[in-house]
Amino acid sequence: MKKEDICFMSAHEMTKKIKTQELTSQEITEVIIERIEKINPIINAYCTPTFDLAREMAIEADEIVKRNEIIPPLNGIPTSIKDLVPVKGVRTTFGSKIFENYIPSEDSIVVKRLKDAGCVILGKTNTPEFGFKGVTDNLIFGATLNPWDLEKTSGGSSGGAATSVACGMGPLAQGSDGGGSIRHPACFCGVYGLKPSFGRVPIYPRTPTPIANLSVVGPIVRYVSDAALMLDVMKGPFEGDRFSLPKDSTNYLDHINEIPDKLKIGYSLDLGYAKVINSEFEKAIIKSVHRFESFGFNVEEVKFKELDPSEAFSTLWLINHGYDLEPYFEEWKDKLDPILVIWAEAGLELPASRLPNAMKTRNEFYQNLFETFRQYDILITPTTAVPAFEIGIAAPRNIDGVDVSPTGWQAFTFPFNLTGHPAASIPCGWTNNNLPIGMQIIGKRFEDLLVLQVSKAFEDIAPWQDKKPIFN
Amino acid sequence: MNREDICFMSALEMREKIQTQEYTSEEITEIIIERIEKINPTINAFCTPTFDLAREMAKKSDDKLKSGEKLGLLHGLPTSIKDQMPLKGIRTTYGSKLYENNIAEVDDVCVGRLKNAGAVILGKTNMSPFGFIAVTNNLIFGETLNPWNLKRTSGGSSGGAAASMASGLGYLALGADGGGSIRTPACFCGLYGIKPSFGRVPVYPITGVSFDSLVHYGPIVRYVKDAALMLDAIKGPHNADQYTLPEENISYLEKVDEKPSHLKIGYSLDLGFAKVIDTDVKERFLNSVKKFEEFGWSVEPAKFKIRNPERILLTYHSILFNYDLGSKLKDWRDKMYPDLVKAVEAGVGATGNDFARSIARRKVLFEKFHEYFKKYDILLTPSTGLPAFELGISFPTKIDGKIVSPTAWMPFSAPFNLTGLPAATIPCGMSSEGLPIGLQIVGNRFNDLTVLQVSKAFEEIAPWQDRRPKFD
């Protein structure tokens, strides 16, 4: 088997090959490490590789197979962890100079679950400081590039995660999403990313940004089945996280190929407030959403009540960062991302009334979706309003000639952090400039499985994995 | 059977008697209405009776039984609704002059579930304005009296619900608890009340944001089994409420008699911060906690290091009430309850960062209980720091002769609104002045059933239902 084929294999297939000893975890791990060593210097996806740890874990995984023990679900699968998530004994920087040399003494709960499931930890993937913006660069490690166009951003904040997966540098990446941070980079890098229902995957410890109950941990992968496989391991209640949901006893992977008989799919190109989207995205989404008709699903456009949740979101976001960073200002201000400082200071200036106002808008926007989901089983939107944009800016301020706010390009993602609905980004086409286009698939509360099933159905008729980024 | 015995029967037993046609719903509804007409003028528990509606519903119940249709869980049982939950077509005031003539256009979700389960709605029960203070008094309907001593308060804010149940004016009462509002009046009136896990019972619709993420709906009843029954009827997810928990697929009623074989129970008289406890309360509490050993459960004192969370709640209240009601002060000040005016004014000038600090402290508080529940299955505390105090005040300024802060008499309630843990109050004795004393039983996240089971076990060895308040 060619090395590249191993690198781009699905995790699900790897688990089978490791189990039957057709391949060992050590072989797979070495091939992927070799690829990371070749390609990572170009794109900067991994900020802290952990190859020694990976090799050790791969040996242990192969031992388990040899000893004929019960094989855990992700035994021997190379996996990356976002640098916002603590891994015991491994530098975890949160993308911030403040934590440049921080070595956690405990695994976060999701890392513990991945380790218990047999994952081989390849390293930490790059993120903007505390995940605060939708592109990936920081003052320690610099920018993560887009594998499809090295002058474009990978998106963020899980940009390192998405890029690593797109480049065949590990089949599974753990991402997190507080405003679109799994979905944007998955969209920009042409991979699949799922933000599960709020609380589906526990977050613990919730450091260092505890305030806004927006953030969710989820998978970024090349195959929809791999998202199910990884989520089956990560999900489930944890008592230390008061927002984690009770046990969902369904195994997603077992049911992923079941395609529901009749589904009503609604789609929206504006969610009732987005001003403009890139015309190539618009065309690709309309074309893609109608492909669901081949399953006998009913597809139609949804009209949303006009309500702009941008201010609600930015209020929570700014106040959160203001509160978290204020204690560090005196010592660290000049070593923080200057935009983060501006945001945090703005957050500290906001009057208290902005928060209840945000809570109110959040409730109202949730009610709009409640109405939508009374009529539809699935909602579809573009993932972002634009394809990957140039490195060096945090947000494009103009889309197809129309001026937009700093959140304009991500108008479709953060609303589902406010509401907690499960939402995935799936590749659905290419721009003329050869950049990936992503379609967002949103389900009702708790219906993560349906989102996965609908994603899998789309993947079956419109697979994207044959196309791989080329590096010279 | 005499009429009083009929009125004080358990909901479960009455359900049985209706189903076996020993009584019709119409007969018992008339008996209860007759008692309300006699006793309510004394205690002021019902603010808006709905006898016409009750009679109509009772008749429908009886017709349904005769025609052999499937019966709801609460078939034919006279039930009251706190004036906080909209009941379609009926005046719903929230205890405020602002809503004195507000006729609800829709049913609250729980009210809808109670109706679907066959409950007969007797009327709305009195509450403090917007549930803000922990005694029941407002400028429309005045004070609700304690049936055990007419010079004492019923507690609040669900004081009407508790006073009605203690007086035999119904079989089930729906209450709401944003800071102790089910548990405090249930304790003062000698009843069982449970605030389930946050999200277990949907809360929709709500007015304003004042109790966002704090309010829980639940039963106030005379028998633990009746709480299980009522919760079975009202619990479960609803898509209109973003925070409801997923389906549990168990019936509490079916399992409430099961006794967990091993339980580690801890108890605390101060949670690490409470300063003063009435001597009778302390003595009855310590006598009661020992009784749990009879089930082979271990019982020991637990140590807490918790900062008094009263400031967290004060910050929430002042900021949120200021947001909801600040603009009303100009025209309504004279018609707003003075304590509420103070709270609204306290929110002036607060910053978003003040709110953020409270949210962060809430997380810290949760983690304290997370640590506790790693070691223990159940926590016991007194329900309140003292028994029912005199009418006419919102809080006692002294306990056992010592000057205390306005929330010092109820230190054990709010922590479980801030953390969302399930918590019940159960009668555990009478004070030397003949007033009920309550024991609080707190469970880990989602362990509502364990709380009910432990409550049921205690009820079996220390039943209280033979004691009834006397009316001349």
Interface residues (C-beta under 8 A of the other chain):
Chain A: R206 P210 I211 P237 E239 G240 R242 L245 P246 D248 T315 L318 I319 N320 G322 Y323 E326 G347 L348 L350 P351 A352 S353 R354 L355 P356 N357 M359 K360 N363 Y366 Q367 F370 F373 R374 T419 G420 K444 R445 F446
Chain B: G208 V209 D212 P237 N239 A240 Q242 L245 P246 E248 I319 L320 N322 Y323 D324 G326 G347 A350 T351 G352 N353 D354 F355 A356 R357 I359 A360 K363 F366 E367 H370 F373 K374 T419 G420 N444 R445 F446
